[in-house]
Amino acid sequence: MKVPMLNRKFTLEAPEQTPDGLGGFLPGWIVLGSLWGELRGISGRDRDDRAAALSEARFRVTVRAAPAGASERPIPGQRLVSGTRIFPVLAVYDADPSGRWLTCYVREEAVR
């Protein structure tokens, strides 16, 4: 595997529920840390939803590896944020046999 160009800063966030004071919870996100990664496009498509027309793009984000269970290792259900762009993490796998890199498959949706 060629060495990725880690030129984009991402914030790793995990879902969190906070009490709303009425016995329920409000969904939110908690920051776990920052990661540098390489963002590469995979595919894109337009999708008509009942509420709005969406544009969906899928990407591959390569980051430095972290041991399983470490807070800086992305897992599905978390998200990577870069500026105003939000990338929910769909899947994560070890990108190379040496264990130096992780590949995160993510998506980005935008209303068009």
Beta strands, then each sheet from edge to edge (+ up, - down):
strand 1: 8-19
strand 2: 25-48
strand 3: 53-64
strand 4: 79-82
strand 5: 85-94
strand 6: 101-111
sheet 1: 1+ 2- 3+ 6- 5+ 4- 1+
end
